[in-house]
Amino acid sequence: MSFAVALLAAMALAVATPVALASEQHPKLTDIEGDYMCLLCKVPLDESNSPAANQERAVIRRLIAQGLTASQIKKEMVADYGSDVLAAPPDSGFNIVAWWLPIAGICAGALALAYGVWRWNRRHGDPPEGTTKLDASLERRLDEELARFDG
């Protein structure tokens, strides 16, 4: 069974890799316009119809026609418009905080929740104050009496 799963995963990877490389080497406007923001509207290009968005799309089309890869187009767009043109912040330098801060927040929240559940469970798992735990013989006798009534 695990061989079949591994074979299926390898086949999926074999199909996905050339598609990803083709998208990088020969991008289409529809594939990459969501990666850029309209500087006027502050929404992704694929959601904007403003004149500024149309101008940015024209620049991307021109770069595609020149045969540039998706990475080269990204560099050109950042050089022409600045890093604000990117829909996602760059994953380097100080901007890496924008990628890791939400993940760190989720992890911290999960740890706080787990700690709270652990504390609550410890506090409520013990018998109430003022009560004593039954010894084994008394507990056995109580179980026998209760079993007689269930009868």
C-alpha positions as CSV (number, residue, x, y, z in Angstrom):
1,M,0.0,0.0,0.0
2,S,2.8,2.5,0.9
3,F,4.5,1.7,-2.4
4,A,1.4,2.7,-4.3
5,V,1.2,6.0,-2.3
6,A,4.9,6.7,-3.0
7,L,4.4,5.9,-6.7
8,L,1.4,8.2,-6.9
9,A,3.3,11.0,-5.1
10,A,6.2,10.6,-7.5
11,M,3.9,10.7,-10.5
12,A,2.2,13.9,-9.2
13,L,5.6,15.5,-8.6
14,A,6.7,14.5,-12.1
15,V,3.7,16.2,-13.6
16,A,3.8,19.3,-11.4
17,T,7.5,20.1,-11.8
18,P,7.4,20.7,-15.6
19,V,4.2,22.7,-15.2
20,A,5.8,24.9,-12.6
21,L,9.0,25.3,-14.7
22,A,6.9,26.2,-17.8
23,S,5.1,28.8,-15.8
24,E,8.4,30.3,-14.6
25,Q,10.1,30.2,-18.0
26,H,7.1,31.2,-20.1
27,P,4.7,33.1,-17.9
28,K,1.2,34.2,-19.0
29,L,-0.4,37.4,-17.8
30,T,-3.2,35.4,-16.1
31,D,-0.7,33.3,-14.2
32,I,1.2,36.2,-12.7
33,E,-1.0,39.3,-12.5
34,G,-2.3,38.2,-9.0
35,D,1.3,38.6,-7.8
36,Y,1.2,42.3,-8.4
37,M,-0.8,45.1,-6.8
38,C,-2.5,48.1,-8.5
39,L,-0.6,51.0,-6.9
40,L,-3.6,53.2,-7.2
41,C,-6.3,50.9,-5.9
42,K,-4.1,48.8,-3.5
43,V,-5.8,45.6,-4.7
44,P,-4.2,42.8,-6.8
45,L,-4.1,43.4,-10.6
46,D,-6.4,40.5,-11.3
47,E,-9.1,42.3,-9.3
48,S,-8.7,45.9,-10.6
49,N,-9.8,47.6,-13.8
50,S,-8.4,51.0,-13.1
51,P,-6.2,52.9,-15.6
52,A,-3.2,52.4,-13.4
53,A,-3.8,48.6,-13.3
54,N,-4.2,48.5,-17.1
55,Q,-0.9,50.4,-17.4
56,E,0.9,47.8,-15.2
57,R,-0.7,45.0,-17.1
58,A,0.7,46.6,-20.4
59,V,4.2,46.7,-18.8
60,I,3.9,43.0,-17.8
61,R,2.6,42.0,-21.3
62,R,5.6,43.9,-22.9
63,L,8.0,42.0,-20.6
64,I,6.4,38.7,-21.4
65,A,6.7,39.5,-25.1
66,Q,10.4,40.2,-24.6
67,G,10.8,36.6,-23.3
68,L,11.5,37.4,-19.7
69,T,10.9,34.7,-17.0
70,A,8.5,35.3,-14.1
71,S,11.5,36.1,-11.8
72,Q,12.9,38.6,-14.2
73,I,9.5,40.2,-14.6
74,K,9.3,40.5,-10.9
75,K,12.7,42.2,-10.7
76,E,11.7,44.6,-13.5
77,M,8.4,45.5,-11.9
78,V,10.1,46.2,-8.5
79,A,12.8,48.3,-10.3
80,D,10.1,50.3,-12.1
81,Y,7.4,50.6,-9.4
82,G,9.1,49.7,-6.1
83,S,8.4,46.9,-3.7
84,D,4.9,48.2,-3.1
85,V,3.9,46.6,-6.5
86,L,4.3,43.1,-5.0
87,A,1.1,41.5,-3.6
88,A,3.2,39.5,-1.1
89,P,6.1,41.1,0.8
90,P,9.6,39.9,-0.2
91,D,10.8,36.9,1.8
92,S,14.1,38.5,2.8
93,G,15.4,41.1,5.2
94,F,13.1,42.7,7.7
95,N,10.1,41.8,5.5
96,I,10.5,38.2,6.6
97,V,8.7,39.3,9.8
98,A,5.5,39.6,7.7
99,W,5.8,35.9,6.9
100,W,6.7,34.5,10.3
101,L,4.8,36.8,12.7
102,P,1.4,35.2,11.9
103,I,2.8,31.7,12.3
104,A,4.5,32.6,15.6
105,G,1.2,34.1,16.8
106,I,-0.7,31.0,16.0
107,C,1.9,28.8,17.7
108,A,1.9,31.1,20.8
109,G,-1.9,30.9,20.9
110,A,-1.9,27.1,20.6
111,L,0.6,26.8,23.4
112,A,-1.3,29.2,25.7
113,L,-4.5,27.2,25.0
114,A,-2.8,23.9,25.7
115,Y,-1.3,25.3,28.9
116,G,-4.7,26.6,30.0
117,V,-6.4,23.3,29.4
118,W,-3.6,21.4,31.2
119,R,-4.0,23.8,34.2
120,W,-7.8,23.5,34.2
121,N,-7.7,19.8,34.0
122,R,-5.2,19.5,36.8
123,R,-7.3,21.7,39.1
124,H,-10.6,20.1,38.3
125,G,-9.3,16.5,38.2
126,D,-8.5,16.4,41.9
127,P,-11.3,15.7,44.4
128,P,-12.8,18.9,46.0
129,E,-11.2,20.3,49.1
130,G,-12.4,18.8,52.3
131,T,-13.1,15.4,50.8
132,T,-10.9,12.4,51.3
133,K,-10.1,9.6,48.9
134,L,-11.7,6.2,49.8
135,D,-9.4,3.4,50.7
136,A,-9.5,0.3,48.4
137,S,-11.6,-1.9,50.7
138,L,-14.2,0.8,51.3
139,E,-14.4,1.5,47.5
140,R,-14.8,-2.2,46.7
141,R,-17.6,-2.5,49.3
142,L,-19.3,0.6,47.8
143,D,-19.0,-0.9,44.3
144,E,-20.6,-4.2,45.6
145,E,-23.5,-2.3,47.2
146,L,-24.1,-0.3,44.0
147,A,-24.0,-3.4,41.9
148,R,-26.7,-5.0,44.1
149,F,-29.0,-2.1,43.4
150,D,-28.3,-2.2,39.7
151,G,-29.2,-5.8,39.8
